[in-house]
Amino acid sequence: MASQSASIALGPYSESYLKTFYRAQFRTTPKLPPPNTNLSGHVAIITGASGGLGLHAARHLLGLGLSHLIMAVRSRDKGHIAKVLLQAEFPHARIDVWSGLEMTDYGAIETFTKRVNQDLPRVDMVVLNAGVAGMKFRVGSTGHEEMVQVNFLSTVLLLILLLPVLSAKSKASATGKATHITMLGSALSYIAEIPKNMDAFILASLDTPKSFNQSRYSLSKFLLTLLFVRISQFISPDRDGIVLNLIEPGYCKGTELSRDARGGIKLLVKAFEGMFGRKPEDGAWMHVWAAAITGSETHGCYLQDWEIRPFPKVIHQKAGKDFTDLLWTQTMKELNFARVQDILEQFQTR
């Protein structure tokens, strides 16, 4: 196992969430890259790159001289529209759209990772930005609730399948720099709680309408945070050539959280965004900082407001560790078709 991350070393999160939110939204300005930053020759993959934070992160990276961008998207048409806009701004960059990355389809995720392995000799950074939010209960083809599926299960699968691929490419690269994998978390994990009145089958319990409420998005990111901590401990940046970090870009305007809202509720959500939300182009600088600027000091860390921050306090508690053990077992079983545990154990035995 890798050494303790700086976020773990900070101890449990202890301030109020309102203080964290206020500082992030009103007392923090984006930290821009150093003036001499030059990403010429670098290759980046961004999932969910056809809009929102992903598109803004793509624009920022290209503005820093990125040579090759892979926009991993679900919709070919939306991806093409985004590419045309970016290519007009950055005519000398190579911009490829890889469509068909449907995060509710395990097969699509496996196909994508195989393509990364086969088609890209070099990858310097991957931003796992794709996610979903909403106010309605939806179940995908896997039988799992949509936000748990996309934000947690499928993201974990994509991450683990990419690890050996990116490690091999990083160690074969002449740059001597580790490949960064940056994942999209949420400060809402700070106020998420271990679900109550849940039987031992965590994933199955979350697939019922009666278990669904408006905190499901924060719960999905909380589950991701728990397993991010566990997975990052299998990886050593020096040995494996990978830096893995988890970011909070801030509460940004244009979020999907209001996609199911109607009437007065939608107006209230939009008004809240207008008063408190960051511009998405500002939030996207967090993606850039974590993926292209930071070093191995951020491995296994949660990053917010351009700083290393602590994890939720439950991670340090026995109840949280017991819950994580159970969640880990069930997730490894769910994803066993892809031999994810074998992949991680290969890193552990290096």
C-alpha positions as CSV (number, residue, x, y, z in Angstrom):
1,M,0.0,0.0,0.0
2,A,1.1,3.6,-0.7
3,S,2.0,5.9,2.1
4,Q,-0.6,8.0,3.8
5,S,-1.9,10.9,1.7
6,A,-1.7,14.5,2.8
7,S,-5.5,14.7,3.0
8,I,-5.6,11.8,5.4
9,A,-2.7,13.3,7.4
10,L,-4.8,16.5,7.9
11,G,-7.2,14.5,10.1
12,P,-11.0,14.5,9.9
13,Y,-12.9,17.5,8.4
14,S,-14.0,19.6,11.4
15,E,-15.4,23.0,10.2
16,S,-19.0,23.7,9.4
17,Y,-20.1,23.0,5.8
18,L,-21.6,26.5,5.6
19,K,-18.2,28.0,6.4
20,T,-16.6,25.8,3.7
21,F,-19.3,26.8,1.2
22,Y,-19.0,30.5,2.0
23,R,-15.2,30.5,1.7
24,A,-15.3,28.7,-1.6
25,Q,-18.0,30.8,-3.3
26,F,-17.1,34.3,-1.9
27,R,-13.5,34.2,-0.6
28,T,-11.7,32.2,-3.3
29,T,-10.5,33.3,-6.7
30,P,-9.2,30.8,-9.3
31,K,-5.6,29.9,-9.2
32,L,-4.2,30.3,-12.7
33,P,-1.3,28.2,-13.9
34,P,2.2,29.8,-13.8
35,P,2.9,32.1,-16.8
36,N,5.5,29.7,-18.2
37,T,3.2,26.7,-18.3
38,N,3.5,25.0,-21.7
39,L,1.6,21.8,-22.5
40,S,3.1,21.4,-26.0
41,G,3.5,17.7,-26.8
42,H,1.0,16.7,-24.0
43,V,-2.0,14.4,-24.5
44,A,-5.1,14.8,-22.4
45,I,-8.4,12.8,-22.2
46,I,-11.5,14.5,-20.7
47,T,-14.7,12.6,-20.2
48,G,-17.9,14.5,-20.4
49,A,-16.1,17.1,-22.5
50,S,-19.0,18.3,-24.8
51,G,-20.3,20.8,-22.3
52,G,-20.1,22.5,-18.9
53,L,-17.0,22.1,-16.8
54,G,-15.5,19.5,-19.1
55,L,-15.7,21.8,-22.2
56,H,-14.2,24.7,-20.2
57,A,-11.4,22.5,-18.9
58,A,-10.7,21.5,-22.5
59,R,-10.5,25.1,-23.6
60,H,-8.2,26.0,-20.7
61,L,-5.8,23.1,-21.5
62,L,-5.7,24.0,-25.2
63,G,-5.0,27.6,-24.3
64,L,-1.9,26.4,-22.4
65,G,-0.6,24.7,-25.6
66,L,-2.0,21.2,-25.3
67,S,-1.1,19.3,-28.4
68,H,-3.7,16.5,-28.5
69,L,-7.1,16.5,-26.8
70,I,-9.4,13.5,-26.7
71,M,-13.0,14.5,-26.0
72,A,-14.6,11.3,-24.6
73,V,-18.4,11.9,-24.9
74,R,-21.6,10.0,-25.1
75,S,-23.2,11.9,-28.0
76,R,-21.4,12.1,-31.3
77,D,-23.3,15.2,-32.4
78,K,-22.7,17.1,-29.2
79,G,-19.1,16.2,-29.3
80,H,-18.7,17.3,-32.9
81,I,-20.3,20.7,-32.1
82,A,-17.9,21.2,-29.2
83,K,-15.0,20.2,-31.3
84,V,-15.8,22.7,-34.1
85,L,-15.9,25.5,-31.5
86,L,-12.6,24.5,-30.0
87,Q,-10.9,23.8,-33.3
88,A,-11.8,27.3,-34.5
89,E,-10.0,28.8,-31.4
90,F,-7.1,26.4,-31.5
91,P,-6.5,25.5,-35.2
92,H,-3.1,23.9,-34.6
93,A,-4.2,21.5,-31.9
94,R,-5.3,17.9,-32.6
95,I,-8.8,17.4,-31.3
96,D,-10.4,14.0,-31.5
97,V,-14.0,13.1,-30.5
98,W,-14.4,9.6,-29.1
99,S,-18.1,9.2,-28.9
100,G,-20.1,6.3,-27.4
101,L,-18.8,6.5,-23.8
102,E,-22.1,5.7,-22.2
103,M,-21.5,5.7,-18.5
104,T,-24.5,3.5,-17.8
105,D,-23.0,0.8,-20.1
106,Y,-20.2,-1.4,-18.7
107,G,-19.4,-2.6,-22.2
108,A,-18.9,0.9,-23.5
109,I,-16.5,1.6,-20.7
110,E,-14.5,-1.5,-21.5
111,T,-14.4,-0.6,-25.2
112,F,-13.2,2.9,-24.4
113,T,-10.3,1.7,-22.2
114,K,-9.2,-0.8,-24.9
115,R,-9.1,2.0,-27.4
116,V,-7.0,4.2,-25.1
117,N,-4.6,1.3,-24.8
118,Q,-4.4,0.6,-28.6
119,D,-4.6,4.1,-30.1
120,L,-2.7,6.4,-27.7
121,P,1.1,5.9,-27.3
122,R,1.2,8.6,-24.7
123,V,-1.3,10.0,-22.2
124,D,-0.3,12.8,-19.8
125,M,-3.6,13.5,-18.0
126,V,-7.1,12.1,-17.7
127,V,-10.0,14.1,-16.3
128,L,-12.9,11.8,-15.3
129,N,-15.4,14.6,-15.4
130,A,-18.5,12.8,-16.7
131,G,-21.3,12.6,-14.2
132,V,-25.0,13.1,-13.7
133,A,-27.3,14.8,-11.3
134,G,-31.1,15.1,-11.0
135,M,-34.1,15.1,-8.8
136,K,-35.9,12.0,-10.1
137,F,-35.4,8.3,-9.5
138,R,-34.1,6.6,-12.7
139,V,-32.8,3.1,-13.2
140,G,-30.5,2.2,-16.1
141,S,-29.9,-1.0,-18.0
142,T,-27.7,-2.4,-15.2
143,G,-30.6,-2.2,-12.8
144,H,-28.9,0.4,-10.6
145,E,-30.1,3.9,-9.8
146,E,-28.7,6.3,-12.3
147,M,-26.6,8.6,-10.1
148,V,-25.1,5.6,-8.1
149,Q,-24.4,3.9,-11.5
150,V,-22.7,6.9,-13.3
151,N,-21.1,8.8,-10.5
152,F,-19.9,5.8,-8.5
153,L,-19.9,2.4,-10.0
154,S,-19.1,3.2,-13.6
155,T,-16.5,5.8,-12.6
156,V,-14.8,3.3,-10.3
157,L,-14.8,0.7,-13.2
158,L,-13.3,3.3,-15.6
159,L,-10.7,4.3,-13.2
160,I,-9.5,0.8,-12.4
161,L,-9.4,-0.3,-16.0
162,L,-7.4,2.7,-16.9
163,L,-4.8,2.2,-14.2
164,P,-2.6,-0.6,-15.8
165,V,-3.0,1.0,-19.2
166,L,-1.8,4.5,-18.1
167,S,0.9,3.1,-15.8
168,A,2.5,1.2,-18.7
169,K,2.4,4.3,-20.9
170,S,3.7,6.5,-18.2
171,K,6.7,4.3,-17.4
172,A,7.5,4.0,-21.1
173,S,7.4,7.7,-21.6
174,A,10.6,9.7,-21.9
175,T,9.1,12.6,-20.0
176,G,9.8,11.1,-16.6
177,K,6.5,12.6,-15.3
178,A,3.6,10.7,-13.8
179,T,0.3,10.6,-15.6
180,H,-2.4,12.4,-13.6
181,I,-5.9,11.0,-13.2
182,T,-8.2,13.7,-11.8
183,M,-11.7,12.7,-10.7
184,L,-14.7,14.9,-10.0
185,G,-15.8,14.8,-6.4
186,S,-18.0,17.1,-4.3
187,A,-17.8,19.0,-1.0
188,L,-21.3,17.6,-0.4
189,S,-19.5,14.5,0.7
190,Y,-18.8,16.4,3.9
191,I,-22.5,16.4,4.8
192,A,-23.4,13.0,3.4
193,E,-24.1,10.3,5.9
194,I,-23.9,6.5,6.0
195,P,-27.5,5.6,4.9
196,K,-29.7,4.5,7.8
197,N,-32.2,1.7,7.8
198,M,-30.3,-0.1,5.1
199,D,-29.7,-3.8,5.1
200,A,-26.3,-5.4,4.3
201,F,-26.9,-5.2,0.6
202,I,-25.9,-1.5,0.1
203,L,-26.1,-1.3,-3.7
204,A,-29.4,-3.2,-3.9
205,S,-30.9,-1.0,-1.2
206,L,-30.2,2.1,-3.2
207,D,-32.0,0.7,-6.3
208,T,-35.4,1.1,-4.7
209,P,-37.6,4.2,-5.1
210,K,-38.3,4.4,-1.4
211,S,-34.6,4.9,-0.7
212,F,-34.3,7.8,-3.1
213,N,-34.3,11.4,-1.9
214,Q,-32.8,14.8,-2.9
215,S,-29.5,13.9,-1.2
216,R,-28.8,11.1,-3.7
217,Y,-26.2,13.1,-5.7
218,S,-24.2,13.9,-2.5
219,L,-24.4,10.2,-1.5
220,S,-23.1,9.0,-4.9
221,K,-20.1,11.4,-4.5
222,F,-19.6,10.2,-0.9
223,L,-19.5,6.6,-2.0
224,L,-17.0,7.6,-4.7
225,T,-14.8,9.4,-2.1
226,L,-14.8,6.3,0.1
227,L,-13.5,4.0,-2.6
228,F,-11.2,6.7,-4.0
229,V,-9.3,6.6,-0.7
230,R,-9.1,2.8,-0.8
231,I,-8.0,2.6,-4.5
232,S,-5.4,5.3,-4.2
233,Q,-3.6,3.3,-1.6
234,F,-2.8,0.6,-4.2
235,I,-0.9,3.2,-6.3
236,S,2.6,4.6,-5.8
237,P,3.4,7.6,-8.1
238,D,7.1,6.8,-8.1
239,R,6.6,3.1,-8.8
240,D,3.6,3.2,-11.0
241,G,3.8,6.5,-12.7
242,I,0.3,7.6,-11.8
243,V,-1.0,10.5,-9.6
244,L,-4.6,10.1,-8.6
245,N,-6.5,13.0,-7.1
246,L,-10.1,14.0,-6.4
247,I,-11.4,17.6,-6.9
248,E,-14.3,19.9,-6.0
249,P,-14.6,22.6,-8.6
250,G,-17.0,24.6,-6.5
251,Y,-20.7,25.1,-6.9
252,C,-21.0,26.4,-10.5
253,K,-23.6,27.9,-12.6
254,G,-25.2,25.7,-15.3
255,T,-25.3,22.6,-13.2
256,E,-27.5,19.7,-14.0
257,L,-29.0,19.7,-10.6
258,S,-32.0,21.7,-11.9
259,R,-32.7,19.4,-14.9
260,D,-35.7,17.8,-13.3
261,A,-37.0,21.0,-11.6
262,R,-40.2,22.6,-12.9
263,G,-42.0,25.8,-12.3
264,G,-41.2,27.7,-9.1
265,I,-38.6,25.2,-8.0
266,K,-36.6,25.6,-11.1
267,L,-36.8,29.4,-10.7
268,L,-35.5,29.1,-7.2
269,V,-32.6,26.8,-8.2
270,K,-31.6,29.2,-11.0
271,A,-31.8,32.1,-8.6
272,F,-29.6,30.3,-6.1
273,E,-27.1,29.6,-8.9
274,G,-27.1,33.2,-9.9
275,M,-26.4,34.4,-6.4
276,F,-23.9,31.8,-5.3
277,G,-22.6,29.9,-8.3
278,R,-19.1,30.2,-9.7
279,K,-18.7,30.8,-13.4
280,P,-18.0,27.3,-14.9
281,E,-14.9,28.6,-16.6
282,D,-13.6,29.5,-13.1
283,G,-14.4,26.1,-11.7
284,A,-12.7,24.4,-14.6
285,W,-9.4,25.9,-13.5
286,M,-9.5,23.3,-10.7
287,H,-9.4,20.5,-13.3
288,V,-6.4,22.1,-14.9
289,W,-4.6,22.7,-11.6
290,A,-5.1,19.1,-10.4
291,A,-4.4,17.4,-13.7
292,A,-1.6,19.5,-15.2
293,I,0.1,21.6,-12.5
294,T,0.3,19.6,-9.3
295,G,2.8,16.9,-8.5
296,S,2.8,13.7,-6.6
297,E,2.1,15.6,-3.4
298,T,-1.6,15.5,-4.4
299,H,-1.7,11.7,-4.8
300,G,-4.6,10.3,-2.9
301,C,-5.8,13.7,-1.9
302,Y,-9.0,15.7,-2.0
303,L,-8.5,19.1,-3.5
304,Q,-10.7,22.1,-3.1
305,D,-10.1,25.9,-3.7
306,W,-6.7,25.0,-5.0
307,E,-5.6,23.5,-1.8
308,I,-5.3,20.0,-0.3
309,R,-8.2,19.5,2.1
310,P,-9.2,16.8,4.6
311,F,-11.6,14.0,3.9
312,P,-15.0,13.6,5.6
313,K,-14.7,12.7,9.2
314,V,-16.5,9.4,8.7
315,I,-13.5,8.1,6.9
316,H,-11.5,8.2,10.2
317,Q,-14.3,6.5,12.2
318,K,-14.8,2.8,12.8
319,A,-18.4,3.0,11.5
320,G,-17.1,4.6,8.3
321,K,-14.3,2.0,7.9
322,D,-16.8,-0.9,8.4
323,F,-19.2,0.6,5.9
324,T,-16.3,1.1,3.4
325,D,-15.3,-2.5,3.8
326,L,-18.8,-3.7,3.0
327,L,-19.1,-1.2,0.1
328,W,-15.7,-2.4,-1.2
329,T,-16.8,-6.1,-1.1
330,Q,-20.0,-5.4,-2.9
331,T,-18.5,-3.1,-5.5
332,M,-15.7,-5.6,-6.3
333,K,-18.4,-8.3,-6.7
334,E,-20.5,-6.0,-9.0
335,L,-17.5,-5.3,-11.2
336,N,-15.9,-8.8,-11.0
337,F,-16.6,-9.4,-14.7
338,A,-13.8,-7.0,-15.4
339,R,-11.5,-8.6,-12.8
340,V,-11.0,-5.3,-11.1
341,Q,-9.7,-6.7,-7.8
342,D,-7.1,-8.7,-9.7
343,I,-6.0,-5.5,-11.4
344,L,-5.5,-3.7,-8.1
345,E,-3.8,-6.6,-6.5
346,Q,-1.2,-6.6,-9.3
347,F,-0.3,-3.1,-8.2
348,Q,-0.1,-4.2,-4.6
349,T,2.4,-7.0,-5.3
350,R,4.8,-4.9,-7.4
